[in-house]
Amino acid sequence: MPRWSGETVWSARAALDHLLGPAVIGADPTDIADVDRRMELTCRHNWFAKAAIEMACWDLAGKAAGKPVYELLGGPARPLSVRCRFSMGAYDPDRSRNRARELVEEGFTTIKVKVGGPAEKDLERVRIVREVIGPDLDIVIDANCGWDVDTAIHCVNAMEPLRLSLVEQPTPDGDFSGIARLRSLTKPPVMADDMCFDLIDAEELVRHQGCDVISVYPGKNGGIGRSKQIVEFAGRNGIACSIGSNLEWDVGTAAMAHLVVGCPNMQVEKFPGAMLGPEYHEVRVVKNPISIAGPIVTITDRPGLGVDVDWDVVKSHRIEA
Ligand SMILES: [Mg+2]
């Protein structure tokens, strides 16, 4: 999403057609470090576009070895079924109340509420969700960089009676000392998401003691290999990771799920993540969609990413550059 990462479907397509694609022609797709190096030499950032090629290489490498990608990442660290949280928009009070009720009925035990707007409205929304879901389920908030640091500190402390399990990206992108100040003045664990694209961002978060958890995912972080690097670096520094999402379709979601299963420090049991993207789309883009039942997402042990693209569906949704 342009406002989120700066990339667009059109810019990704142009980067793939004119820069990244030509750069990897002739490379060995199972030498993923080389593919990554070639892409890095062509352009900075463009993480989602780069991830498309990188994830495809993991799929090929897995198929060539006859192994699921999570095996290539080190073997399963957890079951192939993973419980997710639901992310609820910054709705008005009535819609928030109804949506929260529906989510409890669907079996969600962690509900993320979007905030980051006017403080009073955010407070009211979170208060309503707590009222509806009762005392036992978990509430996470995500401000998506929408608050300034002082507003974020005020809001998180004002929400203290509502018992937040996690506070996601409460402060602006790039402000490592700001998020550290918030963390030192508030109680719930803090997750960095929109400000952590690469390993250097993760290193800055650690240096500033800015977070307890990092949200990682192959699209945002430029591929499965780069995500794994961040997850392992975080683990060595006592920081948990969980899976985030930009509402990916089945291919991206499969990559996310393999990362979760293959990396011990993807602590989704303690900090449930988001892998429900395919549910947001009207059609599925693979012949064998990932199983999504309420909050439970399940992948298979088939080789590669375990999904086969349905090219007829892809063609009917192709965007002309
Ligand atoms: Mg987020």
Boltz pocket constraint, residues with backbone or C-beta under 6 A from the ligand:
constraints:
  - pocket:
      binder: B
      contacts: [[A, 142], [A, 144], [A, 168], [A, 169], [A, 193], [A, 194], [A, 215], [A, 244], [A, 245]]
      max_distance: 6.0
